[in-house]
């Protein structure tokens, strides 16, 4: 079985996990815009591709799939997910399975306002969220919410355009600035509504990462819970695996109703014993290695799905294990790209 990891980037650990599980029964092919992407160094073979928003991006991936006899594509980039989802039939025609959720689930995850609405619909707590500056100011004046609050793009990535504000004047300024930044950035391509700025209650408390694994039919097969101990460049740097009946119940509900495919990376914040859903990413996230090293081998589970062995999936992990990421060096091409 040959697996293509697109937008491979820095996720060399994921390349290694797939190679270990495949053994001699398949290859890991990588794709990225630049040959110096560290993950490519671990792949059996790699290909350079144009940017995700390039008009020939899908054709480039289709060429790779045909040349390398790719059985399945696994994307590691949020911005790529809707692009691949809309082209699933093209890949099916060349014998490649795209491990990407349906567009409805992707849209719920990509739109932070829709994420909050989804959480509310299944009785999972989420921060109070507003699309209207006036509505937020009214809620602040009647003490429904209080400062500090968050201003950020409705569709966002890597904390672009995110502000923490403490006064009405700061709120107005941040709202206007965030709107200008979004309209002038690549994130504007994700917008499907003129209301592009989100104003959100600021939850103070520890952060938790949750992996929710669904099979290819969208049925929830298991969850992994982690408490984040440190962050670095927007990703989990240190974490401890935990058990929590309440958080697990929320995760199970999300997996059952969202019906995503493969892994879903979720972030929660905890305040006064309650957990609040912050965001969802329908892919392997930066916190996945902590789940894997604790025994929850979701790469194996995904390969079992692809082999028609879903009935053999068993997702278990040990709690109270603490892990920390560290940097490693890999050899990359020295030519200027």
N, C-alpha and C positions, 0 to 999 in steps of 0.2 A: 504494500500500500504506500503510495507516494502522497505526501502532505505538502501543500504550498502555504507558507506563512507570509502574508502580505504586510507591508509597512512594518517590517521586522524590527527596525530601530535598534534599541538597546536590549531587547528581551532575549539575550543569549541563553538565559536559564531555561526559557521555554523551548528553545531549539534543542537543548540538551535533554530535557524531559521527553520530548517526542522521539528523539533518536534512541534513548534508552528503551522506551516502550516498543518501538518498531523493531529494534534489533536488526537482524538481517532480512527482515520481511518487507522493508521499504526504505524510502529515502525522505529526507527533509529538504525541501527546496525553499530558498528564501527570495524575497523580492523587496526592493527598496529603491528610493531615488538616488541614493549615494552608495558607492562601494565601500565607503568607510563606516557604514552602519555596523556596530560591533556584532550584532547577532548574525550577520552574514558569514562571519569568520567560522562559525560553528556548523554551518549548513553543508550538506553534501554537495550542493551546487547552488549558485545564486544567479539572479538576473536583475539588471537595472531597468527600472520602469519610469515613465513620466509621472508627474504629480497626479494625485487622486482626482483633481478637478480638470485634468487635461482631456480634451475630446477623444483622444485615442487610448485612454487608460484601459478601458475594458478590453479593447482589441489587443493590447499588449499582454494582458493577463491571459486572454484566450490563446494567444500564440504560445505562451509558456506552458499552459495546460496541455495543449496538443503535443508539443515537443517533448515534454517531460512525463507524459502519461499521468497527469495529476489526478488522484482519486478524490481529493477534498481540499478546499481552501479554508483556512482559518485566518480571519482578519484580526489585527491588533490595534486598529485605529478607529475611533468613533466616527470621524468624518467620512470614512470609507464605507461604513455599514449600509447607509441608504443607497449608495452607488451600486454595491454588490447585490443588494436585495432586489433592486429593479432589473437586474440582469441575470437572475437565476436561471431562466429558461435557456439563455445562450450557453451557459456553462453546462447545464444538463445535456444539451445537444452534443457536447464534445466529451461526455462521460465524466464530468466533474461535479461533485456535490459541494454546494456553497454552504458552509456552516454559519449562517447568518439568520437572525430572526426575521419574522415577517415585518413588513413596513409599519404596521400599526404599533407593534411592540417597540420598534426602533424609535418611532416618533414620540411615544410616551416617555421613553428614556432620554431622548435628546432634548426635548422641550421641558425645562425645569418647572414651568407652570403646570404642564400636563402631568408631570411626575407627582406634584402635590395633589392634583385633582384625583389621580389614580389612587394614591395613598388614602385619601379621604373616602373614596368609594369602597375600599375594602377594610375600613376601620383601622388603618395603620396611621399613627400620628405623624404629622409633618409640621414644619415651622409655618406660622401664619404668613401668607404670601399675597402680594398685591401687584397688579399690572398698572394701576392708576396711581399717579403721584398724589392726587387729591384724596383718594380713599385711604392711602397710607397716612397722610397728614391728619385726617379725621380720626383714625384709630389711635394715633399718637396723642391727639388732644384729649380723647376720652379715656386714655390709659388702657386701651385694649392691648396695645403693645407699648414698649418703652425703648428708649435709646440705651445702648447702641443698636443700630440695625444695619443690614447688609444691602448694598446696591450692586447688582451684577447683571450681565447679559442673560436674557431668557434662554438663549442658546449659547453655550460657552464651553471653553476648554482651557485648561492650565491657568485658571484664575485671571484670565485676560479681562480687564475692565472691571475688576471687583474692588469695591470700596466699603470700608466700615465708617459710618458717620454717627455723629453725636448731637447734632442740632438740626433744626428745620432748614436753616440756610445751607448747611453742609449737604443736607439731603437734596435740596433743589439743584445745587451745583453738581453733585455727583450724578444725579439723574440725567442732567443735560450732557455732561461729559461722557458718561457711559453710552448714551445714545449716539453721540458723535463717533466715539471709538468703534462701536459695533458697525455703524454704517460704512466706516472706512476700512474695515478689516475683512478677512476671509470669512468670518463668522456671519456676515450679512447674507452669504449664500445659503445659510441654513434657515433663515427667517421665513416663516410662512404667514406672518401676521405683522401688522404695522406696530403693534404693542411689543416692543423688543426688549424693554428693560424690566427687570424684576426687582421688587423691594421686598425684603424678607426679614422676618424676626430673627434676631441673633440668639442662638442657643448656646449658652455657656455650659461646658461640660466635656467629659472625655468622648473620644470618637471611636467608633467601631467599624470594622470592615466585615462584610458578609459575602461569601460565595454561595450562589444558589445554582445548582446544576440541574438542568432539564434534559431529557432525552430528545431525540430528533422529532418526536411527536408532540413535544411541549409539555410533557408530564414531569413533575418535580421528582427527582431521585435522591436528593440529599443537599444539606447545607453545612457550611463551616463558619464558625463565629470567631472573630478575633478582636481583641482590644488593641488599638493603636497606641504605641508608646512614644514614637517619634516619627516626624515627617521630614522628607528631604526632596526638594524640587517638585513638590506636589504629589509625591508618592510615599507610601508607607515605608519607613526605613527600619523601624523596630516594632515588633508586635508580640502579643502573647495569645495563644489559643484559649478560648473560654467555653463554658456551657452556660446557657441562659434559656429557661423555658419560655419566657416572654418574647425574647428576641427571636428565638427559633420559630415560635408561632407566627410572628410577623413575616419571617423569611419564607416559611411554608406557604402562607397566604399569597405572598407576592409571586412565588413560583407557580402556584396553582392557577392564579387568575391571569397573570401576564402572558403565560404560555410561550415564553422565549425559547430559543434553541441554544443548547450548549451552556456555557457559563454566563452568569450575571454577577457583576461586581457591584455591590451596594455599599453606601456609606450611611451610617447612623450617628446621631449625637444623643448623649444621655443627659437628662436633667431631672433631678429629684426622683430617680428610679424609673422614669419613663424614657422610651427610645423614640427618636424622631427621624424619619427617613429624610435624608438630604439629597441624595442622587443615586441613579442607577446607570450602569454601563454594561450593555449586553455583549460582553467579550471577556477574555482573560485580562484581568487588571494587574496593576503593579503590586497588589497584595497577595496574588495567587501563590507565590513561592512559600509563604508561611503556611498556607493550607496544605500544600503538597508535602512539605517537609514534616508536617505533623501527621501524615499518613493518608490524607484525603487526595488520592491520585485521580484527579479529574481528567487528566490527559488520557489515562488508561480507560476511564469511563467513556470518553468521547470516541476513542478507537473501538471500544466494544460496541457502541451504537452503530458506527460505520460498518462493522463486520456483521451486523445483525444479531449481536449477542447482548442486547439490552437487559435480558432476563438475568444476566450474570453480574450486573452492576451492584457493587457494594461500597458505599461511601461511609467511611468511619475515620475518626481522627482522635488523637490524644489531646486532652485539654491541659492547660497549665504548662505549655511548652513555649519558651521565649526564643525568638530568632531575631537576628539583625543582618541587614545586607552589608556587603562590603564591595569595594571596587576591585575589578580584575583588569589586566591588560590583555588585549588580543592584537595580533598582527593584522594590519589593514593595508590596502594598496597605498603607495606613497605618491602616486601621480596626482597632480592637481586636477580636480574635476570641474 
